[in-house]
Amino acid sequence: MKTIVVGDMHQKQHPILPIVDNAIRFLGARRVVLLGDYCDDYSPNRDTTDAKKLLEGLEFQADWIDRTRGRGIQVDALLGNHDMQYLIERQGPGTNLNCIIPAQRLLAQMNVRMAAAVDGWLATHAGLTSQFADIVLEIDVEAESLGELSYSADSLAAQLNAMFDHALSEMFERGNDEELLLLNLCGPGRGGACIPGPLWASTSELTLLGIPRLNQIIGHTPVYSVRELEEQGFCGERYMACDTFSTDFDFRPLGDGSILLTDDETHEMRAVTPEEVDCAWAGAY
């Protein structure tokens, strides 16, 4: 099966999802993985994201996901750190707290998840570190680094998603958000004081503290084009970066709008530009 992986959209659903539609049609993909950060296009010239644009983008995306799944295409919508702020109802960079309830409803309609496995690679928004796996998931990755592994991309994705489901139930049924806050931990690489979690890890934290013998697909950190990071982990772990739709504070594009195509038969992974699927990317609405 061919899978398309799409980086951070940040309210640019209207120009980005047609690229994905064409990629599905032209390349024969049967699965799409969205890497999160659907919310917020923050600028220092304003305190919060524009509510109208935020909700229009989320509504467009939720409807697109429903239609695409209805055509038999699997869509995995992963959570990003910007999206999590609406679930935990706390201010983050760009968060519009006036949109909490409708944003939560639309994220629930998408059935957002924490992780997905793609041809043996773990896909999360920012990457899973050994610190988080050890302390939060209670996996002693150091002890397993040389022997037979008890984890895989599939098992780690299932564990993260089960934790997320339980955390949501705890918050909405009991008013307890402690587990959701654990999933939102931020390390020093992104200005936090905790261990780097799967929504906030920087690429330097990931390459230094990655999971032994686990390759990962990430968004979160802008790159010009979908590419494999030059830095590998201590055991040769590989990291594929996909955040090509982000813009700077003046809304100028930082990337070329490429997406990742994977094939679980040939194990090929490569960047696909908008031009390859008869689209254009200007980085604007």
DRENPABA-889637 format. One record per residue (C-alpha): x, y, z; residue in three letters; residue number from 1. Coordinates in Angstrom, 1 decimal, m for minus. Each point is the difference from the previous one (the first is absolute). Layout:
<sites>
{{X Y Z} ALA NUM}
...
</sites>
This chain:
<sites>
{{0.0 0.0 0.0} MET 1}
{{1.2 3.5 m0.8} LYS 2}
{{m0.3 2.6 2.7} THR 3}
{{0.1 3.8 m0.2} ILE 4}
{{1.4 1.8 3.1} VAL 5}
{{m0.9 3.7 0.3} VAL 6}
{{1.8 2.5 2.3} GLY 7}
{{m1.3 2.9 2.1} ASP 8}
{{m2.9 1.8 m1.7} MET 9}
{{m0.5 3.0 2.5} HIS 10}
{{m3.4 1.1 m1.5} GLN 11}
{{1.1 m0.5 m3.6} LYS 12}
{{m2.4 m2.9 m0.6} GLN 13}
{{m1.6 1.7 m3.0} HIS 14}
{{3.2 0.1 m2.2} PRO 15}
{{1.6 m3.2 1.5} ILE 16}
{{m2.8 m2.6 m0.1} LEU 17}
{{m0.5 0.3 m3.8} PRO 18}
{{3.7 m0.9 m0.4} ILE 19}
{{m0.7 m3.1 2.1} VAL 20}
{{m3.1 m0.8 m2.1} ASP 21}
{{2.1 0.1 m3.2} ASN 22}
{{2.7 m2.1 1.6} ALA 23}
{{m2.5 m2.7 0.9} ILE 24}
{{m1.3 0.0 m3.6} ARG 25}
{{3.3 0.3 m1.8} PHE 26}
{{2.1 m2.3 2.2} LEU 27}
{{m2.6 m2.6 1.0} GLY 28}
{{0.3 0.5 3.8} ALA 29}
{{m2.5 m1.7 2.2} ARG 30}
{{1.0 1.6 3.3} ARG 31}
{{0.7 3.5 1.2} VAL 32}
{{1.8 0.9 3.3} VAL 33}
{{m0.3 3.6 1.1} LEU 34}
{{2.7 1.0 2.5} LEU 35}
{{m2.0 2.6 2.1} GLY 36}
{{0.1 3.7 0.7} ASP 37}
{{m3.2 0.7 m1.9} TYR 38}
{{m0.7 3.0 2.3} CYS 39}
{{1.6 3.5 0.2} ASP 40}
{{1.9 2.1 m2.4} ASP 41}
{{1.6 2.2 2.6} TYR 42}
{{1.6 3.4 m0.6} SER 43}
{{1.7 2.3 2.6} PRO 44}
{{m2.2 2.8 m1.4} ASN 45}
{{m3.0 m1.6 1.7} ARG 46}
{{m0.6 m1.8 3.3} ASP 47}
{{m2.1 m2.9 m1.3} THR 48}
{{m1.0 m1.8 m3.1} THR 49}
{{m2.9 1.5 m2.0} ASP 50}
{{m3.1 m2.0 1.2} ALA 51}
{{m1.8 0.1 m3.4} LYS 52}
{{3.0 m1.3 m2.0} LYS 53}
{{0.7 m2.7 2.7} LEU 54}
{{m3.5 m1.4 0.0} LEU 55}
{{m0.3 0.2 m3.8} GLU 56}
{{3.2 m2.0 m0.4} GLY 57}
{{m1.0 m2.6 2.5} LEU 58}
{{m3.5 m0.4 m1.5} GLU 59}
{{1.4 m0.3 m3.5} PHE 60}
{{2.5 m2.7 1.3} GLN 61}
{{m2.6 m1.9 2.0} ALA 62}
{{m2.3 m0.2 m3.0} ASP 63}
{{2.9 m1.0 m2.3} TRP 64}
{{0.9 m2.8 2.4} ILE 65}
{{m3.6 m1.3 0.1} ASP 66}
{{m0.2 0.1 m3.8} ARG 67}
{{3.4 m1.7 m0.5} THR 68}
{{m0.7 m2.7 2.5} ARG 69}
{{m3.3 m0.5 m1.8} GLY 70}
{{1.9 m0.8 m3.2} ARG 71}
{{1.8 m2.8 1.8} GLY 72}
{{3.3 1.9 0.6} ILE 73}
{{1.4 m0.4 3.5} GLN 74}
{{0.7 3.3 1.7} VAL 75}
{{2.0 0.3 3.2} ASP 76}
{{m0.3 3.5 1.4} ALA 77}
{{2.7 0.3 2.7} LEU 78}
{{0.1 2.7 2.7} LEU 79}
{{2.4 2.9 0.0} GLY 80}
{{1.1 2.2 2.9} ASN 81}
{{m2.1 2.9 m1.2} HIS 82}
{{m3.1 m2.3 m0.2} ASP 83}
{{0.6 m1.3 3.5} MET 84}
{{m0.3 3.5 1.5} GLN 85}
{{m3.7 m0.1 m1.0} TYR 86}
{{m0.5 m3.3 1.7} LEU 87}
{{1.7 1.0 3.3} ILE 88}
{{m1.6 3.4 m0.2} GLU 89}
{{3.2 1.9 0.6} ARG 90}
{{1.6 2.9 m1.8} GLN 91}
{{2.9 m0.9 m2.3} GLY 92}
{{1.6 1.9 m2.9} PRO 93}
{{m2.9 1.2 m2.1} GLY 94}
{{m2.8 m1.8 1.9} THR 95}
{{m3.3 1.7 m0.2} ASN 96}
{{m1.8 m0.9 3.2} LEU 97}
{{m3.3 1.3 m1.3} ASN 98}
{{0.0 m3.1 m2.4} CYS 99}
{{0.5 m2.7 2.6} ILE 100}
{{m3.4 m1.8 m0.4} ILE 101}
{{m0.3 0.1 m3.8} PRO 102}
{{3.6 m1.0 m0.4} ALA 103}
{{m0.4 m2.9 2.3} GLN 104}
{{m3.1 m1.1 m1.9} ARG 105}
{{1.8 0.1 m3.3} LEU 106}
{{3.1 m1.8 1.2} LEU 107}
{{m2.3 m2.7 1.4} ALA 108}
{{m1.8 m0.3 m3.3} GLN 109}
{{3.4 m0.6 m1.6} MET 110}
{{0.7 m2.8 2.6} ASN 111}
{{3.5 1.4 0.7} VAL 112}
{{2.6 m2.4 1.2} ARG 113}
{{3.5 0.3 1.5} MET 114}
{{2.0 m2.3 m2.3} ALA 115}
{{m0.1 m2.3 m3.0} ALA 116}
{{2.3 m2.7 m1.4} ALA 117}
{{1.0 0.5 m3.7} VAL 118}
{{2.0 m2.9 m1.5} ASP 119}
{{1.9 m0.7 3.2} GLY 120}
{{0.6 3.7 0.8} TRP 121}
{{m1.7 1.8 2.9} LEU 122}
{{m1.9 3.2 m1.0} ALA 123}
{{m0.7 2.6 2.6} THR 124}
{{m0.1 3.8 0.0} HIS 125}
{{3.4 0.6 1.4} ALA 126}
{{1.6 m3.4 0.8} GLY 127}
{{0.2 m2.5 2.9} LEU 128}
{{3.1 0.2 2.2} THR 129}
{{1.4 m2.7 2.2} SER 130}
{{m0.5 2.3 3.0} GLN 131}
{{m3.7 0.2 m0.6} PHE 132}
{{m0.2 m3.7 m0.7} ALA 133}
{{1.9 m0.8 3.2} ASP 134}
{{m1.7 2.4 2.4} ILE 135}
{{m3.6 0.2 m1.4} VAL 136}
{{m0.4 m3.2 m2.0} LEU 137}
{{2.1 m2.1 2.5} GLU 138}
{{2.1 m1.6 m2.8} ILE 139}
{{3.7 m0.6 1.0} ASP 140}
{{1.4 0.8 m3.4} VAL 141}
{{3.6 0.1 1.2} GLU 142}
{{m0.2 m3.6 1.3} ALA 143}
{{m1.4 m1.1 m3.4} GLU 144}
{{2.3 1.9 m2.2} SER 145}
{{2.3 m2.9 m0.7} LEU 146}
{{m2.4 m3.0 0.3} GLY 147}
{{m3.3 m1.0 m1.6} GLU 148}
{{m2.4 2.9 0.1} LEU 149}
{{m3.3 m0.3 1.8} SER 150}
{{m1.4 3.0 m1.9} TYR 151}
{{m0.7 0.9 m3.6} SER 152}
{{m1.4 3.0 m1.9} ALA 153}
{{m3.4 m1.8 0.1} ASP 154}
{{0.1 m0.8 3.7} SER 155}
{{1.2 3.5 1.0} LEU 156}
{{m2.7 1.6 m2.1} ALA 157}
{{m2.6 m2.2 1.6} ALA 158}
{{1.3 0.9 3.5} GLN 159}
{{0.0 3.7 m0.7} LEU 160}
{{m3.5 m0.1 m1.4} ASN 161}
{{m1.3 m2.0 2.9} ALA 162}
{{1.5 2.5 2.4} MET 163}
{{m1.6 2.8 m1.9} PHE 164}
{{m3.4 m1.6 0.0} ASP 165}
{{0.2 m0.6 3.7} HIS 166}
{{1.2 3.6 0.6} ALA 167}
{{m2.9 1.4 m2.0} LEU 168}
{{m2.5 m2.1 2.0} SER 169}
{{1.6 1.2 3.3} GLU 170}
{{m0.3 3.6 m1.1} MET 171}
{{m3.5 0.0 m1.4} PHE 172}
{{m1.6 m2.4 2.5} GLU 173}
{{1.9 0.9 3.2} ARG 174}
{{1.5 3.4 m0.7} GLY 175}
{{3.5 m1.4 0.5} ASN 176}
{{2.5 1.2 m2.6} ASP 177}
{{3.2 m1.4 1.5} GLU 178}
{{0.5 m2.7 m2.6} GLU 179}
{{m0.6 2.5 m2.9} LEU 180}
{{2.6 2.3 1.6} LEU 181}
{{2.5 m2.9 0.0} LEU 182}
{{m0.5 m0.3 m3.7} LEU 183}
{{0.7 3.7 m0.3} ASN 184}
{{3.4 0.1 1.8} LEU 185}
{{2.5 2.4 m1.6} CYS 186}
{{3.8 m0.3 0.4} GLY 187}
{{2.7 2.6 m0.1} PRO 188}
{{0.4 m0.3 m3.7} GLY 189}
{{m3.3 1.8 m0.4} ARG 190}
{{0.2 2.3 3.0} GLY 191}
{{m1.5 m2.4 2.6} GLY 192}
{{1.4 m1.3 3.3} ALA 193}
{{m1.2 m3.7 m0.2} CYS 194}
{{0.8 m3.0 m2.1} ILE 195}
{{m0.7 0.3 m3.7} PRO 196}
{{m3.4 m1.5 m0.9} GLY 197}
{{m1.3 m1.2 m3.4} PRO 198}
{{m1.7 3.3 m0.7} LEU 199}
{{2.9 2.3 0.9} TRP 200}
{{3.4 m1.8 m0.6} ALA 201}
{{2.6 2.0 m2.0} SER 202}
{{2.0 m1.8 m2.7} THR 203}
{{3.1 0.3 2.2} SER 204}
{{m1.7 m1.6 2.9} GLU 205}
{{m1.4 m2.7 m2.3} LEU 206}
{{3.4 m0.9 m1.5} THR 207}
{{1.7 0.0 3.4} LEU 208}
{{m2.7 m1.8 1.9} LEU 209}
{{m1.8 m2.0 m2.6} GLY 210}
{{m1.3 m3.6 0.5} ILE 211}
{{2.6 m2.6 m0.9} PRO 212}
{{m0.5 m1.6 m3.4} ARG 213}
{{m3.2 1.9 m0.7} LEU 214}
{{m0.3 2.2 m3.1} ASN 215}
{{m2.4 2.9 0.3} GLN 216}
{{m2.1 2.4 m2.2} ILE 217}
{{m0.5 3.5 1.5} ILE 218}
{{m1.4 3.4 m0.7} GLY 219}
{{0.3 2.9 2.5} HIS 220}
{{3.3 1.4 m1.2} THR 221}
{{m0.1 1.8 m3.4} PRO 222}
{{2.2 m1.3 m2.8} VAL 223}
{{0.1 1.3 m3.6} TYR 224}
{{m0.8 m3.3 m1.5} SER 225}
{{m1.0 m3.4 1.3} VAL 226}
{{3.3 m1.7 0.8} ARG 227}
{{1.8 m2.4 2.3} GLU 228}
{{2.0 1.8 2.7} LEU 229}
{{3.7 m0.2 m0.4} GLU 230}
{{0.3 m0.7 3.7} GLU 231}
{{m0.6 m3.6 1.0} GLN 232}
{{m0.4 m1.6 3.4} GLY 233}
{{2.7 m1.9 1.8} PHE 234}
{{m1.2 m3.3 m1.4} CYS 235}
{{m0.5 1.4 m3.5} GLY 236}
{{m3.7 1.1 0.5} GLU 237}
{{m1.3 2.0 m2.9} ARG 238}
{{m2.4 3.0 0.1} TYR 239}
{{m2.1 1.2 m2.8} MET 240}
{{m1.1 3.7 0.3} ALA 241}
{{m3.2 1.2 m1.7} CYS 242}
{{m0.9 3.5 1.2} ASP 243}
{{0.1 1.8 m3.3} THR 244}
{{m3.1 2.2 0.2} PHE 245}
{{1.0 2.3 2.8} SER 246}
{{0.5 3.8 m0.5} THR 247}
{{2.0 2.6 1.7} ASP 248}
{{m1.5 2.8 2.1} PHE 249}
{{m0.6 2.0 m3.2} ASP 250}
{{m1.9 m3.0 m1.5} PHE 251}
{{2.8 m0.7 m2.5} ARG 252}
{{0.3 m3.8 m0.8} PRO 253}
{{2.9 m1.8 1.6} LEU 254}
{{m0.4 m3.1 m2.0} GLY 255}
{{m0.8 m1.3 m3.5} ASP 256}
{{m3.3 m1.7 1.0} GLY 257}
{{1.2 m3.5 m0.7} SER 258}
{{m1.5 m3.1 1.7} ILE 259}
{{1.4 m3.4 0.7} LEU 260}
{{m1.0 m3.1 m2.0} LEU 261}
{{0.8 m3.4 1.5} THR 262}
{{m0.6 m3.5 m1.6} ASP 263}
{{m0.1 m3.0 2.3} ASP 264}
{{0.7 m2.4 m2.8} GLU 265}
{{3.2 1.7 m1.4} THR 266}
{{0.8 1.8 3.3} HIS 267}
{{0.6 3.1 m2.0} GLU 268}
{{m0.3 3.4 1.7} MET 269}
{{0.2 3.2 m2.0} ARG 270}
{{m1.1 3.6 m0.2} ALA 271}
{{m2.8 0.9 m2.3} VAL 272}
{{m0.2 3.6 m1.1} THR 273}
{{m3.4 1.7 m0.8} PRO 274}
{{1.2 0.4 m3.6} GLU 275}
{{0.3 m3.7 m0.3} GLU 276}
{{m3.7 m0.4 0.6} VAL 277}
{{m1.0 3.0 m2.1} ASP 278}
{{m0.4 2.5 2.9} CYS 279}
{{1.8 3.1 1.2} ALA 280}
{{1.1 1.2 3.4} TRP 281}
{{0.4 3.7 0.8} ALA 282}
{{m0.1 m0.3 3.7} GLY 283}
{{m3.1 2.3 0.3} ALA 284}
{{m3.7 m0.5 0.5} TYR 285}
</sites>
